[in-house]
Amino acid sequence: MTLLSIANDYGNVDLRSAKLGKRYVVVEGKRLQPICRKLGIAWAPAMTGFSWGRGGWCIPTFCGVVIAKVSEPKLLAEIDSLRQRREKRNARQQERRKKILDEAGIVDGTRTAEWLTKGEVDSLHAQLIQFKAAYRHEHTDYDATIEAMADEIRNANSSHRNRQCEFSNLREDARECCHEDPIPGTWEAYLDKYDFPFPEIALALSKVLRNPKQAHPTWFCKAVLAIKAANIELDNLNYGIVRACIGNF
C-alpha cells in the first residue's frame, strides 16, 4: 500500500483539519483505492468525519482518496475507462434480458421476468405463471376481493399481531374466495376470450376436447405449453397424448 506522506497516524487524511495545499487534490468516489494500487499512484483515504455504527461504535466516513495533483489525470482517465466498460457490459446484459423476455412474451418488471432472466424457470413455465396471473386479474374478481378483505382486516378490532398474520395470508385467502367469470360455451368464444400462447396449438387442442366449459383456462394453457415442450405433431394429437404431455411438463 503506497500512502501519501501527509497521511496521519491512522493512515488517512482528515479533511476537517488537514490543509492539502496546491500539490494535492481530493478525488471523490467509491473503491478508488484498488485503482490507485493498480496504477501505482500514492494515495490516502479522504476522511470527512464519523458516524455511529451498530453497537454504538464510532466509524470514520470517507468520500474518496487524496492524491498528488499530477496523478489526477491518470486516475480520472482510468475511472472513465472503467465506467465505459461497465456501461457497455450493462448494455449487453440489458439486450440479452430484453431478447429473453421478448422471445418468451414475458412482461418486464414482474417477478416472472426476474425468475426467467435469472434462470429459475424456463420460458414455457414463465408463460404459464404469467397466464395464471393475468387470468386472476382479468377474469376473476380477485382484485376487488383482496381489497374488501384488506378493509375488513383494517376495520377489525383485533391485535396488531393478528392483523399482521391475516395480512400475510391475504393473497392466498383472496385466491380461494374470488369468483371467476363464466367460461364460454363455444370453442370460438373460448379461444377469443383468453390470450393463450401458441394459438395454433390452442386451436388444435380445442379440436381434441369436447366441452370448453370442462376445460379450465389455466389447465388449457398448461396443456398448450406441455404440447409445445413435447414438440408433438398437431395432426397426431389426441387426448391420450395431451395427458401424457401434461404429465411430463
BAKE-135221 format. One record per residue: x, y, z of N, C-alpha, C, O, CB in turn. Coordinates in steps of 0.02 Angstrom, whole numbers, plus 50000, padded with zeros to 5 digits. Glycine has a CB too. Layout:
residues N
XYZXYZXYZXYZXYZ/...
//
This chain:
residues 249
500424994150000500005000050000500445006250000500865007050044499525000050061/500355010649950500755016649943500365022649969499915025149935500975017849870/500525024850029500165030450059500545036950049501155037150043500055029150133/500155042250046500455048950042500825050650107500645048350161499915054250028/501335054750100501715056750159501315061050207501485061650266502345060450138/500765064050182500365068450225499845064550264499455067550302500035073850185/499815057850255499345053850293499495054150367500085054550387499355046550269/498985054050409499075054350481499255047450509499365042750471498445057050516/499285046950574499485040650607498985035050593499145029150600499555041650682/498375036850574497865031850559497855029850485497445025850464497185034450580/498315032650447498365030850376497885034350331497775032150275498275023650369/497575039950353497115043650311497265051150317497685053250355496385042150329/496895055050277496935062350281496275064850306495755064050273497115065450211/496275068050364495675070750394495535077550362495865082450379495735071250471/495045077750318494895083950281494605089350326494575095250307494415082550224/494405087550385494125092550431494675097250457494535102950475493765089250488/495285094750460495825098750490496425099550445496795104450450496045095750555/496535094750399497135094950357497075100250302496535101050273497275088150327/497615103550289497645108350233498055105050178498655103750186497965115150255/497725103650122498055099750070498585103650032499095100950013497545097150022/498465110050022498925113849981498805112549907498375108549888499645112250000/499195115749866499085115449794499335108949763499165107349706499425121249760/499745105249799500045099149770499565093149772499695088249738500685097349808/499025093649811498585087849820497865089549802497655095349804498615085449893/497495084349783496785085149767496395079349797496675074049812496685085549690/495745080349806495295075049828494905072549768494585076549732494815077649885/494925066149756494515062949703493975058949739494125054049774494955058449654/493365060949729492815057649764492575051549726492595051349664492235062549775/492345046549763492085040449732492195034549778492525035049829492395039249664/491915028849757491985022749795492475017949761492535017949700491305019349805/492805013949802493275008749778493815011649732493975008749680492885003349741/494085017349752494625020449714495305017949735495795018349698494595028049721/495345015249795495995012849820496295007349777496885007549762495915010449892/495885002149757496174997049713496424999849647496914997449619495664991549700/496075004949621496295008049558496965011549567497405011049525495765013049532/497035015049623497675018449638498235013249643498785014449617497625022549704/498105007649676498625002449681498814999849612499404998849597498374996749726/498314998649571498434996049503498865000849463499314998749426497774994849467/498735007349470499095012349430499745014649463500125018449434498655018449419/499875012349524500475014349559500455021549584500965024949588501065013449515/499855023949600499765030749623499755030849700499395027049731499105033849595/500165035149729500155035949802499505039249822499275044049790500775040049827/499205036849876498545039149895498455038649971498865035650006498005035149859/497925041549995497715040850064496965041750066496705046150031498085045850111/496605037950107495885038850112495715045950135496045048650180495575033650161/495205048850104494975055550122494415055050172493855053450154494745059550059/494575056450236494075055750289493695062250299493995067650301494415053550355/493035061650305492615067650312492295068250381492005073450397492075067650260/492335063050422492025063350488491895056450516492245051650498491385067350486/491395055950560491225049550592490475048550591490085053350587491495049350664/490275042250594489565040450601489515034950653490005031550669489255038150533/488905034050679488805028950730488585022450698488105022350659488285031250782/488945017150712488775010550686488395006450736488195008950789489405006950665/488285000150720487934995650765488344994550828488954994150826487774988950730/487994993950883488334992950946488624999250976488994999051025488874987950937/488465005050944488715011350971489425013050952489715017650981488655011251045/489715009350904490395010750884490415016850839489975018050798490695004650848/490955020750847491055026750805491475024750745492035022250752491395032450845/491205025750685491525023350624491715029350580491305033750568491055018550584/492345029550556492545035050511492195034550444492065029050420493305035050501/492045040250414491735040450348492215043550298492595048150315491065044450349/492205040950237492675043250185492295045250122491755042550108493195037650168/492575049850085492245052150023492645050249961492405051249905492155059550024/493235047449969493655045749912494375045249933494525042649987493575050849856/494825047649891495535047349906495865054149895495625058249856495885042049863/496415055249930496835060949919497445058549880497765053649900497045064449986/497605061949825498185060149784498555066549764498315072049773497965056149721/499145065549737499525071249711499165073849649498885070049610500255069149694/499175080349641498815083549585499065081049517498675080449470498885091049588/499715079549512499995077149448499715070249429499735068449371500765076849452/499465066549478499185059849464498445059949448498165054849427499305055249524/498125065749456497405066149446497185064249376496725060249369497165073149462/497505066849321497275064949254497305057349242496865054449210497685068449201/497835054249267497915047049258497355043249293497075038549264498595044749284/497195045249354496665041849392495975043049360495585038449353496655044249464/495835049249340495185050849310495085047149244494535045049228495115058349299/495635046449205495595042849141495415035549153495015032649116496255043449102/495715032549204495565025549220494855024749246494515019949228496065022749272/494625029449287493935029249311493445029649253492955026049252493805034949362/493585034049205493145034749147493155028449104492635026449079493355040849105/493745025449097493795019249058493385013649090493045009949056494525017149050/493435013149156493055008049192492305009349186491905004649179493255007849266/492115015649189491405017449182491135015449114490595012549108491295025049193/491525016849061491315015048994491245007448986490775005048954491795017848942/491715003749013491684996449008491084993749047490744989149025492334993249035/490944996849105490364994749144489714996149107489254992149108490364998249212/489675001949074489075003749037488964999048978488404997148964489115011049013/489514997248943489454992548887489224985748912488814982448880490124992048850/489504983548968489304977048996488574977149017488204972349004489744975249057/488354982549047487654983149068487194983349007486644980449008487544989549111/487424986648954487014987048893486934980048862486394978248839487334991848842/487474976148862487434969248835486964965048877486574961048851488134966048833/487004965848943486564962148987485834964048976485394959648977486754963249059/485704970448966485014972748954484754970148887484174968348882484974980348956/485184970048836484984967348771484824959948777484324957548749485544968448719/485244956248814485114949148823484464948148861484064943748844485704945748861/484354952148913483744951648952483134952948909482634949348913483764956449011/483164958248869482604960148825482454954548775481874953048761482754966748789/482984951548748482894946248699482544940248731482094937248702483564944048669/482754938448792482454932748827481714934048841481294929648829482824931448894/481564940048864480864941648881480434942248818479864939948818480834948148921/480704945348766480324946148704480164939348673479604938148650480704950548654/480654934848672480554928248642480024924248680479654920348651481204924348639/480004925248746479514921548787478854925348794478364922448818479804920148855/478844931748774478234935648782478084937448854477504937848874477654932048753/478604938348893478524939848965478604947348977479054950448950479044935849007/478154950049016478164957249032478734958749080478814955449131477494959549062/479144963749063479694965649106479424969149169478874971749169480184970249068/479834969049221479634972349283479214968049329478974970449380479264978549267/479114961749311478714957149352479174952049385479754951149366478174953649309/478904948749436479294943349468479434937749419479964934549423478924940749530/478964936449374479064931149325479654932849280480054928449263478434930249282/479724939149261480294941349220480944940249257481434938049227480214948749201/480954941649322481564940649362481734933249366482314931349358481474943549432/481234929049377481354921849382481634919149316482084914949315480714918149400/481354921549260481564919049195482274921249179482694917149159481094921449140/482424927649189483094930249171483634927549218484214927349199483094937849172/483444925549278483934922549324483994915049315484404911849347483734924149396/483584912149270483634905049256483274900749307483384894649309484334903049253/482844903749348482474899849399481894896049368481674890949396482224904549454/481634898349312481124894749274481294895349200481654899949180480394897649288/481044890549160481154891049088480604895249057480134897349091481184884049055/480664896548992480204901248959479484898648958479014902648964480434902548888/479384892148951478704889448948478364889849017477774891649021478724882148924/478724888149069478424888649136478314896049155477844897549192478874885249188/478744900449130478644907649142477994909949109477634914049136479244911749116/477854907349049477234909149014476624906649052476104909949054477234906448943/476684900749083476124898149122476004902349183475434903949200476264890849142/476534904349217476464908649276476144915249257475704917749292477164909849310/476374918049201476094924549180475364923849161474964928349175476504927249121/475184918349127474484917349109474044916849171473504919749173474404911049065/474274913049221473874912249282473764919049316473214920449341474224907449330/474284923149318474214929749349473734934149310473304937549339474894933249354/473794933949243473344937949201472624935549208472154939549211473564937749128/472534928949211471854926149219471544928449284470964930349287471874918449215/471944928249337471694930249403471464937549404470954939149435472234929149456/471844941849372471684949049373471144950949322470764955549334472314953149360/471114947449266470674949449212470014945549210469514948149185471024948549147/470004939549237469404935349229469124932849295468714928249297469574929449186/469334935949351469034934649416468964941249453469214946449430469474929549457/468614941049509468554947149550469074947249605468964949749660467834947649580/469664944349589470204943849638470394950749667470464951449727470824940649607/470484955749624470704962349647470194965449695470384968149747470824967049588/469554964949677469034967649721468994963749786468884966549839468354967649685/469094957149781469054952949841469624954549889469504955049949469084945549821/470214955249863470784956549907470734963449940470934964249997471444956049867/470454968249904470364974949933469824974749988469904977950040470174979949878/469284971149975468754970550026469004967050088468844968950144468144966949996/469384961750078469654958050135470154962350175470184961950236469994951550112/470544966350139471034970750172470674975950214470874977450270471484974150120/470134978850187469734983750225469444980550288469414983550341469174986650181/469214974350281468914970850338469434969750393469284970350453468614964050316/470044968050373470574967050422470754973650457470854973850518471204964150389/470784979150417470954985650447470424987850497470584990950548471034990950391/469804986450482469254988750525469104984150583468714985850627468634989650483/469394978250583469254973350635469574975550701470114978650702469514966350615/469254974050754469504975750821469934969950846469734966250891468914977250871/470524969250816470974963750835471664966550849471814972350835471004958450779/472094962350878472764964550896473184965650835473044963050781473094959450943/473714969550843474174970950788474474964450761474554963550701474734975750810/474644959950806474944953550786474464949550743474654946650693475154949550847/473824949350764473334945550725473224948650656473154945150607472674945250762/473214955350654473134958750589473714957250543473614956050483473064966350599/474324957250570474904955650529474864948650501475044947450444475544956550570/474624944050542474554937050520474034936550465474134933050415474364932550579/473484940050473472954939950422473184943050357473024940650303472334943550448/473564948550362473824951750301474314947150264474334947150203474164958350318/474704943350301475184938850270474844933350229475134930850181475644935750323/474234931550249473854926350214473344929250165472944925550136473504921750264/473364935850156472824939150119472784936750047472234935350022472934946650120/473334936450012473324934549941473064927449932472664926049888474024935249911/473314922949974473084915949968472344915449983471984911749948473484911450016/472114918950034471394918750051470974921649994470434919049979471264922650116/471214927149964470844930249909470794925649849470284925549815471164936949889/471314921849835471304917149779470774911749790470434909749743471994913849770/470704909649852470214904349867469504906949867469034903249852470374901249935/469414913349883468734916049890468474919549827467874920649821468724920849947/468914921449781468684925349724468254921149677468294915049677469294928149685/467834924549639467384921349591467634922449520467864927849502466654924049599/467574917249480467824917549411467254919349363466674917949375468134910849390/467444922549307466964923949255466714917349224467084912449225467274928549200/466114917249198465864911149165466304909349105466524913649068465134912149142/466424902949098466824900549041466364899948980465824897148986467154893649057/466564902548923466144902348863465944895248844466284890448860466504905548804/465374894748811465114888148794465324885648726465174879948709464374888248796/465664889848685465904887648620466664888648617466944893048650465554891548562/466984884448577467714884948571467924891448538468444894248554467994879048532/467534893848492467704900148459467714905848509468184909848510467194901648402/467204906248551467184911548602467714910348655467994915148682466484911848634/467854904148670468354902348720469044904748699469394908048737468364894648731/469244903148638469904905048614469954912548603470504915448608470064901348548/469394915748589469394922948580469454926648646469734932148649468764925148544/469194923648699469184927048764469864926848799470074931748829468654923948809/470204921148795470824920248833471424920748787471434918048731470824913448869/471934924248810472534925548769473034919948780473524920748817472844932448787/472914914148748473354908448756473984909348714473954912148659472994901948737/474564906948738475154906848696475084901448642474684896848649475794905548738/475454902248588475464897448533474754895848508474514890348517475804890948555/474434900648476473734899948454473604893748410473064890848413473524906048416/474094891748370473984885948326473914879648368473524875148350474564885248276/474294879148422474234873348467473564873648504473234868548512474824873048517/473374879648526472744880448561472154878348517471684875148540472644887748584/472184880148453471654878248407471624870748397471094867748397471744881748339/472214867648389472234860348380471984856848443471634851748438472944858048364/472154859448501471934856448563471174856948571470844852248596472274859748623/470884862548550470164863348555469784858248513469224856448529469964870448534/470094855948459469764851048416469784844048446469404839648426470094850948348/470234843048495470294836548528469794835948585469534830548599471004835348554/469664841548618469234841648677468504842748656468364845148602469454847148727/468044840948700467334841348684467024847848708466804851948667466964835548713/466994848748772466614854248801467084859448831467454857948877466134851648856/467074865548805467524870648832467394872248905467844874348942467474876948791/466774871448927466614872948997466954868049046467014869449105465864872749007/467174862349019467524857449061468284858149057468654854349088467324850449041/468514863149019469234864349012469404870949046469334876249015469444864348936/469624870649108469794876849142470364880349105470834877049084469994875449217/470324886849096470824890449056471544889349079471994888749037470674897749058/471674889149145472364888149167472604881049150473184879949134472434889449243/472144876049155472324869249134472444869149058472924865949035471764864249153/472014872549021472084872648948472754875848929473094873348884471494876548915/472944881248962473584884548947474164879848962474634879348923473664891048988/474124876349019474654871549036474694866048983475244863948965474514868449105/474114863848958474114858648906474444861248843474834857648811473404856348892/474294867348823474604870348764475364870548771475724868548725474334877548752/475604872748828476324873348839476654866448844477224865548822476464877348902/476294861648873476554854848877476634851748808477124848248795476104850448920/476144853048764476194850448695476774853848659477134850548621475534851848656/476864860348671477434863848641478094860948665478554860048625477394871348658/478144859548729478764856848757478914849948729479494848148718478714856448833/478384845948716478484839148690478584839048615478764833848587477884834948708/478474844748582478574845348509478164840048471478424836548428479324844548492/477524839648489477074834648459476814837148392476654843048385476494833048507/476764832648344476444834248280475694835348293475354830848318476564828648227/475444841148275474744842848291474244838448255473684837448279474614850148275/474434835948197473964831548160473844824948196473334821748185474244830148089/474314822948240474254816648275473984817548346473984812848386474934813148278/473764823548362473574825048431472924821448451472434821248413473484832548439/472934818548510472324815548539472344816548615472844818948642472264807948521/471804814748648471754816248720472274812248760472544814848809471054814648746/472424806148740472924802248775473614805548771473974805648820472964795148745/473774808148712474424811548704474434817948747474944819548777474554813348630/473874821448748473834827548788473974826048861474364829548894473144830948780/473654820848887473764819148958474484817248971474764818949023473294813448979/474774813548924475484811548933475944817648932476414818048971475694806548876/475794822448889476204828548885476164832448950476664834848976475964832948826/475554833048977475454836749040475824833249097476114836449141474704837449056/475814826549097476154822849150476904823749149477234823149200475994815549143/477174825249090477904826049084478124833349087478724834849083478144823049018/477644837949093477814845149090478064847549158478234853449165477194849349069/
//
